[in-house]
Amino acid sequence: MMAVSTASSRKIVVLSGGTAANSLVDVFNCLIEKNNCSLSYVIPISDNGGSSSELIRVFGGPGIGDIRSRLVRLIPPSNAGILHLFNHRLPSSPQAASADFLTLLDLTSPLYLPIPSPQALLIRSILSHLHLEILKRTRSPSSTFNFQSASLGNLFLTGARLFSGSFESAIYLFAIIGGVDESRNAVLPAIVSNFTHHISAGLEDGTVITGQNAISHPSAPTALPESPTAIVHSSTADEPQAPSYPPDVFSHQSIEDATLPGSLPTLRPSFLTASKSHEPPLPSPIHRIWYINPYGQEMQPSPNPNAVSAIRASDAVIYSIGSLYTSLAPILILNGVGEAVERGPRFKVLILNGSLDRETGGYGAVEFVKAVVGCLEESSSRLRGNRSGHSSDDARALLWERGATDVAAVVRKYLTHLIHIDHPTAPAVGREVLASWGVECVRCYGRKGEDGKMRYDEKGLGQALGVILGKRDGKERGERSRRNTITD
């Protein structure tokens, strides 16, 4: 029988992206308090949209937007001035944004007023170093840095990384200045690197979409004429096709930036105006996610060893809400992550999204579970050296052709519980199928957001997680709680 850790030694790992999971940080903070435990967030670095895309174009390096947003979310209210500065975005006009940035260098920005002088001067020093690096890379008029809508937190992280030469050091400095208690809340990038890591998605119809921005919320390249052409290429075994790009994408080939010569054209531009709403549906469901080098070839980057160790040493791993294929999958497919989930935590909990998005149109809980388990089994099969003789992609496809007993055994390695909102507009659950796989479903209280989509009630979700982890918050087994109710 597996030994149960004492409350003081409990460790929880949350795998997530940025925006959606940020809404649950208060829930996770309550979980830390009630269970006297520590929590680590593992976050991908493959986002190439928004203001991160301009930093990637000019400096290379990881996509830092999700890391920054989680760090900002963890800054305590007592450091409101620093929270406001790191959360601030420059104006949408490039000229006004550049002028606004310069006020941060000469200390005339009002953002510094509530910040103690030692921290303000340190922040100014890092931003000044970034400015110097920008000037060194300026090739006017063909290539200049665009400050449009830039996040100051992203600018600071990049400046700190360039100054120290270490992404982890930059995260540490950000956390220290912001007052984030890393002994209770650690933020770990899924990959530790000073290089950019992109992903591709293979659809069931053979289409391949390159770059996270094009997969989740496609947009036209910034500063180029808008084009309705999708940034995709498609190829099938029967009819290979050449990549199809918007014609204006190739204008970036003449610009000298951090992108290696010969890189895929779709990975070069900035996408500062990426939209996360009203995206057109994908032409076909996503079959698989993989990492690519700048030339479009599949690669297998090494995961952050601290993230893998945290998962292996944890009592519980939580797959949080967010984009299934562009937030969770880039973590789950990394070598060693599947094995760490299988051998480490006792509780493996999927918090099912309350609504569907471009990546998961038509999905129910069963499809979410298949995607999560498939990614983790692909990771594990590579670590096992593919002793079966099948490729990792084939091994994942063959998983669901096994007998019911074998499928249940594989699912149970990576998932023990599923939390969901029971509402007609939320994804269907399929309890019978999940029960046959050994997954326990926990229905949670929900509410409608302003956009009409269902959201988790914080108290109800916290109770559901507490029940799974064994902390019942004073309630006896069988006593009715809000996790078993819903509201319109």
C-alpha positions as CSV (number, residue, x, y, z in Angstrom):
1,M,0.0,0.0,0.0
2,M,1.3,3.4,-1.0
3,A,2.4,5.6,2.0
4,V,0.5,8.9,2.4
5,S,2.7,11.9,2.8
6,T,2.3,14.1,5.9
7,A,0.6,17.5,5.2
8,S,3.8,19.4,5.9
9,S,5.7,17.5,3.2
10,R,3.0,17.5,0.5
11,K,3.9,18.8,-2.9
12,I,1.6,19.6,-5.8
13,V,2.5,20.3,-9.4
14,V,0.1,22.2,-11.8
15,L,0.7,21.8,-15.5
16,S,-0.8,24.8,-17.4
17,G,-0.5,27.6,-19.8
18,G,-1.1,31.2,-18.8
19,T,-4.3,33.1,-19.2
20,A,-7.0,30.5,-18.3
21,A,-5.2,28.9,-15.4
22,N,-4.4,32.4,-13.9
23,S,-8.1,32.5,-13.0
24,L,-7.5,29.5,-10.7
25,V,-4.4,30.8,-8.8
26,D,-6.6,31.8,-5.8
27,V,-8.0,28.3,-5.7
28,F,-4.5,26.8,-5.7
29,N,-3.3,29.3,-3.0
30,C,-6.2,28.1,-0.8
31,L,-5.1,24.6,-1.5
32,I,-1.6,25.4,-0.3
33,E,-2.9,27.0,2.9
34,K,-5.4,24.2,3.8
35,N,-3.0,21.4,3.1
36,N,0.2,23.1,4.3
37,C,2.0,22.2,1.1
38,S,4.1,23.7,-1.7
39,L,3.0,24.1,-5.3
40,S,5.0,24.3,-8.5
41,Y,3.7,25.5,-11.8
42,V,5.2,24.0,-15.0
43,I,4.5,26.3,-18.0
44,P,5.4,25.9,-21.7
45,I,7.6,28.3,-23.6
46,S,6.4,27.7,-27.1
47,D,4.0,30.7,-27.5
48,N,5.1,32.9,-30.5
49,G,2.2,35.4,-30.5
50,G,1.5,38.7,-28.8
51,S,4.3,41.0,-27.6
52,S,6.5,37.9,-27.0
53,S,6.7,37.5,-30.8
54,E,8.6,40.8,-31.3
55,L,11.1,39.8,-28.5
56,I,11.6,36.5,-30.2
57,R,12.0,38.1,-33.6
58,V,14.7,40.5,-32.4
59,F,16.4,38.5,-29.6
60,G,15.4,34.9,-30.1
61,G,14.9,33.1,-26.8
62,P,11.9,31.4,-25.3
63,G,8.3,32.5,-25.4
64,I,8.0,34.1,-22.0
65,G,4.4,35.5,-22.0
66,D,2.8,32.7,-20.0
67,I,5.8,32.6,-17.5
68,R,5.4,36.4,-16.9
69,S,1.7,36.3,-16.5
70,R,1.9,33.6,-13.8
71,L,4.7,35.4,-12.0
72,V,2.6,38.6,-12.0
73,R,-0.4,36.7,-10.8
74,L,1.6,35.5,-7.8
75,I,2.9,38.9,-6.7
76,P,1.2,39.6,-3.3
77,P,-1.1,42.7,-2.9
78,S,1.5,44.2,-0.6
79,N,3.7,44.8,-3.7
80,A,0.9,46.5,-5.7
81,G,3.3,49.0,-7.3
82,I,5.6,46.4,-8.7
83,L,2.6,44.3,-9.7
84,H,1.2,47.2,-11.6
85,L,4.5,48.0,-13.4
86,F,5.1,44.4,-14.5
87,N,1.5,44.1,-15.6
88,H,1.6,47.4,-17.6
89,R,1.4,47.4,-21.4
90,L,2.8,50.2,-23.5
91,P,0.4,52.1,-25.8
92,S,-0.8,50.5,-29.0
93,S,0.8,53.2,-31.1
94,P,4.5,52.3,-31.8
95,Q,5.6,55.9,-31.5
96,A,3.8,56.5,-28.2
97,A,5.0,53.1,-26.9
98,S,8.6,54.0,-27.6
99,A,8.2,57.4,-25.9
100,D,6.6,55.7,-22.9
101,F,9.4,53.2,-22.6
102,L,12.0,56.0,-22.5
103,T,10.3,57.5,-19.4
104,L,11.2,54.3,-17.6
105,L,14.8,54.8,-18.5
106,D,15.0,58.4,-17.2
107,L,12.9,57.6,-14.1
108,T,10.1,60.1,-15.0
109,S,7.5,57.3,-15.4
110,P,4.7,57.6,-12.8
111,L,4.8,53.8,-12.6
112,Y,7.9,54.2,-10.3
113,L,6.1,56.4,-7.7
114,P,4.8,53.7,-5.4
115,I,8.0,51.5,-5.8
116,P,10.8,51.8,-3.2
117,S,14.0,53.4,-4.7
118,P,16.2,50.2,-4.6
119,Q,13.8,48.1,-6.6
120,A,13.0,51.0,-9.0
121,L,16.7,51.5,-9.8
122,L,17.2,47.8,-10.3
123,I,14.3,47.6,-12.7
124,R,15.6,50.7,-14.5
125,S,19.0,49.1,-14.8
126,I,17.6,45.9,-16.4
127,L,15.5,47.9,-18.8
128,S,18.5,50.1,-19.7
129,H,20.5,47.0,-20.5
130,L,17.6,45.8,-22.7
131,H,17.5,49.1,-24.5
132,L,21.3,48.9,-25.2
133,E,20.7,45.4,-26.7
134,I,17.9,46.8,-28.8
135,L,20.1,49.6,-30.2
136,K,22.9,47.1,-31.0
137,R,20.4,45.2,-33.1
138,T,18.7,48.1,-34.9
139,R,19.1,48.1,-38.6
140,S,17.0,51.1,-39.6
141,P,14.8,51.3,-41.5
142,S,14.6,47.6,-42.3
143,S,14.6,46.3,-38.7
144,T,13.7,48.3,-35.6
145,F,12.2,47.1,-32.4
146,N,8.5,47.7,-32.2
147,F,7.4,48.6,-28.6
148,Q,3.7,48.4,-29.6
149,S,1.6,47.0,-26.7
150,A,4.7,45.5,-25.2
151,S,4.4,44.1,-21.7
152,L,6.9,45.6,-19.2
153,G,7.1,42.2,-17.5
154,N,8.1,40.6,-20.7
155,L,10.7,43.4,-21.4
156,F,12.1,43.0,-17.9
157,L,12.4,39.2,-18.1
158,T,14.1,39.5,-21.5
159,G,16.5,42.1,-20.2
160,A,17.3,40.0,-17.2
161,R,17.9,37.0,-19.3
162,L,20.2,38.8,-21.7
163,F,22.1,40.4,-18.7
164,S,22.6,37.1,-16.8
165,G,22.7,34.7,-19.7
166,S,20.2,32.5,-17.9
167,F,16.4,32.2,-18.2
168,E,16.1,30.7,-14.7
169,S,18.1,33.6,-13.3
170,A,15.7,36.0,-14.9
171,I,12.7,34.2,-13.4
172,Y,14.4,34.3,-10.0
173,L,15.1,38.0,-10.2
174,F,11.5,38.7,-11.3
175,A,10.2,36.7,-8.4
176,I,12.5,38.3,-5.8
177,I,11.6,41.8,-6.9
178,G,7.9,40.9,-7.0
179,G,8.0,39.3,-3.5
180,V,6.9,35.9,-4.8
181,D,7.5,33.2,-2.1
182,E,9.2,30.5,-4.2
183,S,9.3,28.1,-1.3
184,R,5.5,27.9,-1.7
185,N,4.9,28.9,-5.3
186,A,7.6,27.9,-7.8
187,V,7.3,28.8,-11.5
188,L,9.2,26.4,-13.7
189,P,9.5,26.6,-17.5
190,A,8.9,23.3,-19.2
191,I,12.1,23.8,-21.1
192,V,15.1,25.8,-19.8
193,S,16.8,27.4,-22.8
194,N,18.0,30.7,-24.3
195,F,16.7,29.5,-27.7
196,T,13.2,29.6,-29.2
197,H,11.1,26.4,-29.3
198,H,8.2,26.2,-31.7
199,I,5.5,23.6,-32.1
200,S,3.5,22.2,-35.0
201,A,0.1,20.6,-35.1
202,G,-0.8,17.7,-37.4
203,L,-4.5,17.5,-38.2
204,E,-6.4,14.3,-39.0
205,D,-6.8,15.4,-42.6
206,G,-3.0,15.7,-43.1
207,T,-2.8,19.4,-42.7
208,V,0.2,20.7,-40.7
209,I,0.0,24.1,-38.9
210,T,3.2,25.6,-37.9
211,G,3.6,27.8,-34.8
212,Q,1.5,28.1,-31.7
213,N,0.0,31.4,-32.7
214,A,-1.3,29.9,-36.0
215,I,-2.7,26.8,-34.1
216,S,-4.6,28.6,-31.4
217,H,-5.4,32.2,-32.6
218,P,-4.1,32.9,-36.1
219,S,-3.5,36.4,-37.2
220,A,-1.7,38.3,-40.0
221,P,1.9,39.3,-39.4
222,T,2.3,42.7,-37.7
223,A,3.2,45.7,-39.9
224,L,2.3,43.9,-43.1
225,P,-1.0,44.1,-45.1
226,E,-3.7,41.9,-43.6
227,S,-4.2,38.6,-45.5
228,P,-7.0,36.1,-45.0
229,T,-4.7,33.3,-46.1
230,A,-4.2,30.7,-43.4
231,I,-0.6,30.1,-42.3
232,V,-0.7,26.3,-42.9
233,H,0.7,23.8,-45.2
234,S,-0.7,20.4,-46.0
235,S,0.7,17.2,-47.2
236,T,-0.6,13.6,-47.5
237,A,1.0,10.4,-48.5
238,D,-1.1,10.4,-51.7
239,E,-0.7,14.0,-52.8
240,P,2.3,16.0,-51.4
241,Q,1.8,19.7,-51.6
242,A,4.2,22.6,-51.2
243,P,3.7,24.9,-48.2
244,S,1.1,27.7,-48.7
245,Y,2.0,31.1,-47.1
246,P,0.5,34.6,-47.2
247,P,2.6,36.4,-49.9
248,D,3.5,39.2,-47.5
249,V,5.3,36.8,-45.1
250,F,8.3,36.6,-47.4
251,S,9.0,40.3,-47.1
252,H,10.4,39.5,-43.7
253,Q,13.2,37.4,-45.3
254,S,15.1,40.6,-46.2
255,I,15.1,41.7,-42.5
256,E,18.1,40.8,-40.3
257,D,16.9,39.6,-37.0
258,A,17.5,36.7,-34.6
259,T,15.9,34.2,-36.9
260,L,18.4,31.8,-38.6
261,P,18.7,32.1,-42.3
262,G,16.5,29.6,-44.1
263,S,14.0,29.4,-41.3
264,L,10.4,28.8,-42.1
265,P,8.8,32.1,-43.2
266,T,5.9,31.7,-40.8
267,L,8.2,31.7,-37.8
268,R,9.8,35.0,-38.7
269,P,7.2,37.8,-38.3
270,S,5.8,39.3,-35.2
271,F,2.1,38.7,-34.4
272,L,1.3,41.6,-32.0
273,T,-2.4,41.7,-32.9
274,A,-3.1,38.0,-32.2
275,S,-6.8,37.5,-31.3
276,K,-8.0,35.0,-28.7
277,S,-11.6,35.3,-29.7
278,H,-13.7,34.6,-32.8
279,E,-11.1,32.3,-34.3
280,P,-12.3,30.2,-37.3
281,P,-12.6,26.5,-36.6
282,L,-9.8,24.2,-37.6
283,P,-10.5,22.3,-40.8
284,S,-9.9,19.0,-39.1
285,P,-9.3,17.8,-35.5
286,I,-5.8,17.9,-34.1
287,H,-4.1,14.5,-34.3
288,R,-0.7,15.3,-32.8
289,I,1.6,18.1,-31.5
290,W,5.4,18.1,-31.9
291,Y,8.3,20.4,-31.5
292,I,10.2,21.7,-34.6
293,N,13.5,23.4,-35.3
294,P,13.5,26.7,-37.2
295,Y,13.5,24.7,-40.5
296,G,10.4,22.8,-39.7
297,Q,12.0,19.4,-38.8
298,E,10.7,17.5,-35.8
299,M,12.9,17.6,-32.7
300,Q,12.8,16.4,-29.2
301,P,14.1,19.1,-26.8
302,S,15.2,18.2,-23.3
303,P,12.7,19.1,-20.5
304,N,13.6,21.2,-17.6
305,P,15.1,18.7,-15.1
306,N,13.7,20.6,-12.2
307,A,10.2,20.3,-13.6
308,V,10.6,16.6,-14.2
309,S,12.0,16.2,-10.6
310,A,9.1,18.2,-9.2
311,I,6.5,16.0,-10.9
312,R,8.2,12.8,-9.8
313,A,8.4,14.1,-6.2
314,S,4.9,15.3,-6.0
315,D,1.8,13.9,-4.3
316,A,-0.5,15.3,-6.9
317,V,-0.2,16.5,-10.5
318,I,-3.1,18.7,-11.8
319,Y,-3.7,19.2,-15.5
320,S,-5.3,22.7,-15.4
321,I,-7.8,24.4,-17.6
322,G,-6.6,26.1,-20.7
323,S,-5.7,25.3,-24.3
324,L,-5.4,21.5,-24.5
325,Y,-3.0,21.3,-27.4
326,T,-1.0,24.5,-27.1
327,S,-0.7,24.8,-23.3
328,L,-0.8,21.2,-21.9
329,A,0.5,19.1,-24.8
330,P,3.9,21.0,-25.2
331,I,4.6,19.9,-21.6
332,L,3.2,16.4,-21.7
333,I,5.1,15.3,-24.9
334,L,8.5,16.1,-23.5
335,N,10.8,13.1,-22.8
336,G,10.6,12.0,-19.2
337,V,7.4,13.8,-18.3
338,G,5.2,10.7,-19.0
339,E,7.5,8.5,-16.9
340,A,7.6,11.0,-14.1
341,V,3.7,11.2,-14.0
342,E,3.4,7.5,-14.1
343,R,5.9,6.8,-11.2
344,G,5.5,9.9,-9.1
345,P,2.2,11.4,-7.9
346,R,-0.5,9.4,-6.3
347,F,-3.3,11.7,-7.5
348,K,-3.5,12.8,-11.2
349,V,-6.3,15.2,-11.7
350,L,-7.6,16.7,-14.9
351,I,-9.7,19.9,-14.5
352,L,-11.9,19.8,-17.6
353,N,-12.4,23.0,-19.4
354,G,-15.9,24.6,-18.9
355,S,-16.1,25.4,-22.6
356,L,-14.6,24.4,-25.9
357,D,-12.3,26.5,-28.2
358,R,-10.7,26.3,-31.6
359,E,-8.5,23.4,-30.6
360,T,-11.2,21.2,-29.1
361,G,-14.4,21.8,-31.2
362,G,-16.8,18.9,-30.6
363,Y,-14.7,17.4,-27.8
364,G,-16.1,15.7,-24.7
365,A,-14.3,14.6,-21.6
366,V,-13.4,11.3,-23.3
367,E,-11.5,13.1,-26.1
368,F,-9.7,15.3,-23.5
369,V,-8.6,12.3,-21.6
370,K,-7.5,10.5,-24.8
371,A,-5.4,13.6,-25.8
372,V,-3.7,13.9,-22.4
373,V,-3.0,10.2,-22.0
374,G,-1.9,9.9,-25.7
375,C,0.7,12.7,-25.2
376,L,2.0,11.1,-22.0
377,E,2.2,7.7,-23.5
378,E,4.1,9.1,-26.5
379,S,6.6,10.6,-24.0
380,S,6.9,7.4,-22.1
381,S,7.3,5.3,-25.3
382,R,10.2,7.4,-26.4
383,L,11.9,6.9,-23.0
384,R,11.4,3.2,-23.2
385,G,13.2,3.2,-26.5
386,N,10.2,2.1,-28.6
387,R,10.9,-1.5,-27.7
388,S,7.6,-2.4,-29.4
389,G,9.1,-1.5,-32.8
390,H,6.5,1.2,-33.4
391,S,7.1,4.9,-33.7
392,S,5.8,7.0,-30.8
393,D,3.0,8.3,-33.1
394,D,2.0,4.7,-34.0
395,A,2.2,3.6,-30.4
396,R,-0.2,6.3,-29.4
397,A,-2.7,5.4,-32.1
398,L,-2.5,1.7,-31.3
399,L,-3.2,2.4,-27.6
400,W,-6.9,2.9,-28.2
401,E,-7.1,-0.4,-30.3
402,R,-6.1,-2.5,-27.3
403,G,-8.5,-4.5,-25.2
404,A,-10.6,-2.6,-22.5
405,T,-8.4,-4.0,-19.7
406,D,-5.2,-2.8,-21.3
407,V,-6.6,0.6,-22.1
408,A,-7.8,1.1,-18.6
409,A,-4.3,0.1,-17.2
410,V,-2.6,2.8,-19.4
411,V,-5.1,5.5,-18.6
412,R,-4.8,4.8,-14.9
413,K,-1.0,5.4,-15.1
414,Y,-1.6,9.0,-16.0
415,L,-5.1,10.0,-14.7
416,T,-7.0,9.1,-11.6
417,H,-9.7,11.9,-11.3
418,L,-11.5,14.3,-13.6
419,I,-13.3,17.4,-12.3
420,H,-16.0,18.8,-14.4
421,I,-18.9,21.2,-14.6
422,D,-22.2,19.5,-15.2
423,H,-24.1,21.9,-17.5
424,P,-25.5,21.6,-21.1
425,T,-23.0,24.1,-22.5
426,A,-20.0,22.4,-20.9
427,P,-18.2,19.5,-22.6
428,A,-20.1,16.2,-22.2
429,V,-18.5,13.9,-19.7
430,G,-19.1,10.2,-20.7
431,R,-19.0,8.8,-17.2
432,E,-19.5,5.2,-18.2
433,V,-16.5,5.2,-20.5
434,L,-14.3,7.0,-17.9
435,A,-15.4,4.7,-15.1
436,S,-14.5,1.7,-17.3
437,W,-11.0,3.2,-17.5
438,G,-10.8,3.7,-13.7
439,V,-11.2,7.5,-13.8
440,E,-13.3,8.9,-10.9
441,C,-15.4,11.9,-12.0
442,V,-16.1,14.7,-9.6
443,R,-18.9,17.1,-10.5
444,C,-18.2,20.7,-9.5
445,Y,-20.3,23.8,-8.9
446,G,-20.2,26.3,-11.8
447,R,-21.5,29.7,-13.0
448,K,-21.9,31.5,-16.2
449,G,-19.4,34.2,-17.2
450,E,-20.2,37.4,-19.0
451,D,-19.5,35.7,-22.3
452,G,-22.1,33.0,-21.5
453,K,-19.5,30.3,-21.0
454,M,-19.3,28.2,-17.8
455,R,-16.7,29.0,-15.2
456,Y,-15.7,27.1,-12.1
457,D,-16.8,28.5,-8.8
458,E,-13.6,29.0,-6.8
459,K,-15.0,27.6,-3.5
460,G,-16.6,24.6,-5.2
461,L,-13.4,23.7,-7.1
462,G,-11.3,24.1,-4.0
463,Q,-13.6,21.7,-2.1
464,A,-13.5,19.2,-5.0
465,L,-9.7,19.3,-5.0
466,G,-9.6,19.1,-1.2
467,V,-11.8,16.0,-1.3
468,I,-9.5,14.3,-3.9
469,L,-6.4,15.1,-1.9
470,G,-7.9,14.0,1.4
471,K,-8.5,17.4,3.0
472,R,-12.2,17.5,3.6
473,D,-12.3,21.0,5.1
474,G,-14.3,19.9,8.1
475,K,-17.0,18.1,6.1
476,E,-17.8,14.5,6.8
477,R,-18.1,12.0,4.0
478,G,-21.6,12.1,2.5
479,E,-22.3,15.6,3.7
480,R,-23.7,17.6,0.8
481,S,-21.4,20.4,-0.5
482,R,-21.5,23.0,-3.2
483,R,-19.3,20.8,-5.5
484,N,-22.4,18.7,-6.2
485,T,-24.5,21.6,-7.4
486,I,-24.6,23.9,-10.4
487,T,-26.2,27.1,-11.3
488,D,-27.3,28.8,-14.5
